[in-house]
């Protein structure tokens, strides 16, 4: 029901009654029939987010099949505290519900009394009406928005969502581990992830013998490329700050062999466990995720708003997120590293892959152009 001021209310538990559940089921069945190629992940998203819409309708005594444009606007107004990408996704699910219902030819119940309330003729514009910029550069958004506003962005999104360098630094202060040696090993893992921008499996394979202590670099084997296709990139050098050298040497030459009974002193994989000479990539990823939880910057991505009995399929901060953040930092914040150098550091086969991380800055372009042409 509406509150005392006549405004729409948003239910807290997002549960729906049996009739709404039946309607949701009919919609999902029709969705699969009309769009047989729809992925399971999209079906899961539509099921969850249409349930939110039906819950809103039920709480405000709205018949979903007779809803009008003002009802949809009321729903959007009730979720304006969410991230832009989340609002955009929720709205697309509502649009999907009405598009599928409108085109259904099989179920007698799926009939709209007042037509599609949020099609192209409805006049709803997320950008103009609610300031929702769903297509804004994700790197730029993360550099201007708070951590609480990043919910709903998928790990495998085409857009680059990066942690700010100062946020990554917080991970170093919240490393998990009961013993000092364990915390040191775990910190080495997280720092290698950030400093080198390597994938977790590449970090897993790093060997002490491949560290060039003079140049502060490590030679690693690519986890993605094939030797016959990219012989020049199948192995590449990744670098770490000189200030990290002391901590890394301490682990490799003083602590590591006493920490694990399974390693040989001063040789073998950099990262190990107490009972294995190699730490697997999943454990490295778990350490990064746990550090983020300890730092208070971890967020679930899928599902966006998990219930008490739901399992989180994707987390925001992972080794892959740190890799993407490192590459974003190199190409956007580091004048000393050019695009081709960033490509080699990242191990990208094509420069276009690295270009995806570039944040456009027209003002900086104008200034750099004038300087290049000798006008400044």
Order of alpha helices (4+ residues) and beta strands (2+ residues): alpha-alpha-alpha-alpha-alpha-alpha-alpha-alpha-alpha-beta-beta-beta-alpha-alpha-alpha-beta-beta-alpha-alpha-alpha-alpha
